[in-house]
Amino acid sequence: MGRFICKRLAATILVIVAASILTFGILHLTPGSTPVTILKYAFIGLEEIPTDAEITEITARYKLSDPLYQQYYRWIQQTLRGDLGDSYVYRLPVAEIIGLRFPATALLAVLSVTLSLLISIPLGILCAVKRNSFFDHFNRILALFAVAMPSFWLAYLLIIVFSLGFNLFPVAGFRSLSSLVLPCVTLAAGMGAVTLRIMRSSMLEVMGQDYILTARSKGLYERSVITKHALKNAFLPVVTVVGLQFGHMLGGSVIVETVFSWPGIGKLLIDSIFAKDIPVVQGCILLIAGTYALVNLLVDLSYALMDPRIRYGRES
């Protein structure tokens, strides 16, 4: 088990390093991303656009004219010390900006995942138990529709109906707890549909195993067979999907946060890309990549707790 954890930690570090290299290189090599262009974008909205002398001075201060490998090495050194640099636009440390935005994204992610699981897992179990019934077919069609619809389309539909039509919830922003309803429903719909289908398929596979037939032959009640024998093994593939989707939400659901003007990491990332605020973009993507890698590690470790038959130490 210790060997497995060390291997997964090493893989996690490699993923984060690769993501940082790709992000740094792409941001600095895209057209229009020269230091002068970046600084001109950064000063849009201020009272005065800086002169060429001021741009030269700031370029020298941030060492933006150095070769890319030197800039990357310097950025990695700062990152390891907890310093992600300063924002060109906000004139604040990137770590401070992300720290202010991350709680909003974390709150949205946790509530969305919770809502999704509370609905999808019971429905998936019931669909498997009542296989090929009207209840099963209806929920499968509903889940297919939820998976197929784009999240931005659902977001705008909810805004039109419940915000502009019935005036029940705020259109955008984070004004009160009611502001959480529409973004959470939008995120939970797609995730819940996927989880429902996987839960149903996993339950059907487990219910056909020999040990389930043995449990039934002993005269156990069907509820006991499902809860004590089938659910534990059926949850294994569900854990993988839920973990990956939770990592996606926690890293920042860009589309949903942009539509609802949610003050989270996703909205910050989009605003920073348009403003060419490279330090903030690098910090956000590094956080998202790290979140994905960490969640993957936790999902892998959870397998050992749920299924002792898995021998991680013998993996190739």
C-alpha positions in Angstrom: 0.0 0.0 0.0 2.9 2.4 0.8 4.5 1.7 -2.5 1.2 2.4 -4.3 0.8 5.7 -2.5 4.3 6.8 -3.4 3.8 5.9 -7.1 0.5 7.8 -7.2 2.1 10.8 -5.4 4.9 10.8 -8.0 2.4 10.6 -10.8 0.4 13.5 -9.3 3.5 15.7 -9.1 4.4 14.9 -12.8 0.8 15.8 -13.9 1.0 19.1 -12.1 4.5 19.9 -13.5 3.4 19.0 -17.1 0.3 21.2 -16.7 2.4 24.1 -15.5 4.8 23.8 -18.4 2.0 23.6 -21.0 0.1 26.5 -19.5 3.2 28.7 -19.2 4.3 27.9 -22.7 1.0 28.3 -24.4 0.2 31.6 -22.6 3.5 33.1 -23.6 3.6 31.9 -27.2 0.0 32.8 -28.3 -0.2 35.7 -30.7 -0.6 39.1 -29.0 0.9 37.9 -25.7 4.1 40.0 -25.9 4.9 41.9 -22.7 4.0 45.2 -24.3 0.6 43.9 -25.4 -0.1 42.3 -22.0 0.7 45.5 -20.2 -1.5 47.6 -22.5 -4.4 45.2 -21.9 -3.7 45.3 -18.1 -4.0 49.1 -18.0 -7.4 49.2 -19.8 -10.0 50.8 -17.6 -7.5 53.0 -15.7 -7.4 56.7 -16.0 -4.3 56.8 -18.1 -2.7 54.3 -20.5 1.0 54.0 -19.6 3.6 55.6 -21.9 6.3 53.5 -23.6 8.8 54.5 -20.9 6.5 53.3 -18.2 5.9 50.0 -20.1 9.6 49.6 -20.5 10.1 50.2 -16.8 7.4 47.7 -15.7 8.7 45.2 -18.2 12.2 45.4 -16.6 10.7 45.2 -13.1 8.8 42.0 -13.9 11.7 40.7 -16.1 9.3 40.0 -19.0 12.0 40.2 -21.6 13.9 37.3 -20.2 13.9 33.9 -22.1 10.9 31.8 -21.4 12.8 29.0 -19.6 14.3 31.6 -17.2 10.8 33.1 -16.6 9.4 29.6 -16.0 12.2 28.6 -13.6 11.7 31.8 -11.7 7.9 31.3 -11.5 8.4 27.7 -10.3 10.7 28.8 -7.6 8.2 31.4 -6.4 5.4 28.9 -6.6 7.2 26.4 -4.4 7.5 29.2 -1.8 3.8 29.9 -2.0 4.2 33.0 -4.2 2.2 32.9 -7.4 3.3 36.4 -8.5 1.3 39.6 -8.7 -1.7 40.2 -11.0 -1.2 42.7 -13.8 -4.8 43.9 -13.5 -5.8 43.7 -9.8 -2.3 44.8 -8.5 -2.6 42.1 -5.8 -0.8 38.8 -5.1 -2.4 36.0 -7.2 -2.6 33.7 -4.2 -4.6 36.3 -2.3 -7.0 36.7 -5.3 -7.5 32.9 -5.7 -8.0 32.6 -1.9 -10.8 35.1 -2.0 -12.5 33.3 -5.0 -12.0 29.7 -4.1 -14.5 29.5 -1.2 -17.3 30.4 -3.5 -16.4 27.7 -6.0 -15.9 25.1 -3.2 -19.3 26.0 -1.7 -21.0 25.6 -5.2 -19.2 22.3 -5.9 -20.0 20.7 -2.5 -23.7 21.6 -2.7 -24.0 20.6 -6.3 -22.4 17.2 -5.7 -24.5 16.6 -2.6 -27.7 17.5 -4.4 -26.7 15.2 -7.3 -25.9 12.2 -5.1 -29.0 12.6 -3.0 -31.2 12.3 -6.2 -29.2 10.1 -8.6 -28.1 7.2 -6.3 -31.5 6.3 -4.9 -33.0 6.6 -8.4 -30.2 4.5 -9.9 -30.8 1.8 -7.3 -34.6 1.8 -7.8 -34.2 1.7 -11.6 -32.0 -1.4 -11.2 -34.5 -3.1 -8.8 -37.4 -2.2 -11.1 -35.6 -3.0 -14.3 -37.6 -2.5 -17.6 -40.6 -1.0 -15.7 -42.2 2.4 -16.6 -40.2 4.0 -13.7 -37.0 2.7 -15.1 -37.6 3.8 -18.7 -38.9 7.2 -17.6 -35.8 8.0 -15.5 -33.4 6.6 -18.2 -34.9 8.9 -20.8 -34.8 11.8 -18.4 -31.2 11.1 -17.6 -30.3 10.9 -21.3 -32.0 14.3 -21.9 -30.0 15.8 -19.0 -26.7 14.5 -20.3 -27.4 15.6 -23.8 -28.4 19.2 -23.0 -25.5 21.8 -22.8 -25.0 23.3 -19.4 -25.2 26.9 -20.7 -28.5 26.1 -22.4 -30.0 24.7 -19.2 -28.5 27.7 -17.2 -30.2 30.2 -19.5 -33.5 28.2 -19.5 -33.5 28.2 -15.7 -32.8 32.0 -15.6 -35.7 32.7 -18.1 -38.2 30.6 -16.2 -37.4 31.0 -12.6 -35.7 34.4 -12.5 -37.3 36.5 -15.3 -40.6 34.6 -15.4 -41.5 33.8 -11.8 -38.9 36.1 -10.1 -38.1 33.4 -7.6 -34.3 33.5 -7.7 -31.6 36.1 -8.4 -30.3 36.2 -12.0 -26.6 36.4 -11.2 -24.1 37.0 -8.5 -23.9 35.8 -4.9 -26.4 37.9 -2.9 -27.9 35.4 -0.6 -28.4 31.6 -0.2 -31.1 31.7 -2.9 -28.4 32.6 -5.4 -27.1 29.1 -5.0 -30.2 27.3 -6.3 -30.0 27.8 -10.0 -26.2 27.2 -10.4 -26.4 24.1 -8.2 -29.3 22.7 -10.2 -27.4 23.4 -13.4 -24.3 21.6 -12.3 -26.2 18.8 -10.5 -28.3 17.9 -13.5 -25.5 16.7 -15.8 -23.6 15.0 -13.0 -26.7 13.4 -11.6 -27.7 12.0 -14.9 -24.3 10.3 -15.4 -24.2 9.0 -11.9 -27.8 7.6 -12.2 -26.9 5.6 -15.3 -23.7 4.3 -13.9 -25.3 3.4 -10.6 -28.1 1.5 -12.4 -25.6 -0.4 -14.7 -23.4 -1.3 -11.8 -26.3 -2.5 -9.7 -27.5 -4.7 -12.5 -24.1 -6.2 -12.9 -23.7 -6.9 -9.2 -27.3 -8.3 -8.9 -26.4 -11.0 -11.4 -23.4 -12.3 -9.4 -23.4 -15.7 -7.7 -23.1 -14.4 -4.2 -26.3 -12.4 -4.6 -28.1 -15.6 -5.7 -26.6 -17.3 -2.6 -27.8 -14.6 -0.3 -31.3 -14.8 -1.7 -31.3 -18.6 -1.4 -30.6 -18.2 2.3 -34.0 -16.5 2.6 -32.7 -12.9 3.2 -35.1 -10.1 2.5 -34.5 -8.3 -0.8 -33.8 -5.1 1.0 -31.1 -6.8 3.1 -29.6 -8.4 -0.1 -29.4 -4.9 -1.7 -28.1 -2.9 1.2 -25.7 -5.4 2.8 -24.4 -7.3 -0.2 -24.9 -5.4 -3.5 -24.4 -1.8 -2.7 -20.8 -1.9 -1.5 -19.5 -3.5 -4.7 -21.8 -1.5 -6.9 -20.4 1.8 -5.6 -16.9 1.2 -7.0 -17.4 2.6 -10.5 -19.7 5.3 -9.0 -16.8 6.6 -6.8 -14.6 7.0 -9.9 -17.2 9.1 -11.7 -18.2 11.2 -8.7 -14.5 11.9 -7.8 -13.7 13.1 -11.3 -16.7 15.3 -11.6 -16.2 16.7 -8.1 -12.7 17.6 -9.2 -14.1 19.3 -12.2 -16.5 21.3 -10.1 -14.0 22.2 -7.5 -11.5 23.2 -10.1 -13.9 25.7 -11.4 -17.0 25.1 -13.6 -16.1 27.9 -16.1 -19.3 27.9 -18.1 -21.8 27.9 -15.2 -19.9 30.5 -13.2 -19.7 32.8 -16.2 -23.4 32.5 -17.0 -24.4 33.2 -13.4 -21.6 35.7 -12.8 -20.6 33.5 -9.8 -17.5 35.0 -8.0 -15.5 31.8 -8.2 -12.4 30.4 -9.8 -14.1 29.7 -13.2 -15.3 33.3 -13.6 -11.9 34.6 -12.5 -10.1 32.4 -15.1 -12.3 33.7 -17.9 -11.9 37.3 -16.9 -8.2 36.9 -16.6 -7.9 35.2 -20.0 -9.7 38.1 -21.7 -7.5 40.6 -19.8 -4.4 38.7 -20.6 -3.5 38.6 -16.9 -1.0 35.8 -17.3 -0.1 35.3 -13.6 -3.7 34.9 -12.6 -4.4 32.4 -15.4 -1.3 30.4 -14.5 -2.4 30.3 -10.9 -6.0 29.2 -11.7 -4.9 26.5 -14.1 -2.3 25.2 -11.6 -5.1 25.0 -8.9 -7.4 23.2 -11.3 -4.8 20.7 -12.4 -3.7 20.1 -8.8 -7.3 19.6 -7.7 -7.9 17.0 -10.4 -4.7 15.1 -9.6 -5.5 15.1 -5.8 -9.0 13.9 -6.3 -7.8 11.1 -8.6 -5.4 10.1 -5.9 -8.1 10.0 -3.2 -10.3 8.0 -5.5 -7.6 5.4 -6.1 -7.0 5.2 -2.3 -10.7 4.8 -1.6 -10.7 1.5 -3.7 -8.5 -0.2 -1.1 -11.0 0.6 1.6 -14.0 -0.5 -0.4 -12.6 -3.6 -2.0 -9.7 -5.4 -0.1 -9.3 -7.8 -3.1 -7.5 -5.0 -5.0 -3.7 -5.5 -4.6 -2.1 -2.2 -5.4 1.3 -3.4 -4.6 1.4 -5.7 -7.6 0.4 -3.2 -10.1 2.8 -2.9 -13.1 
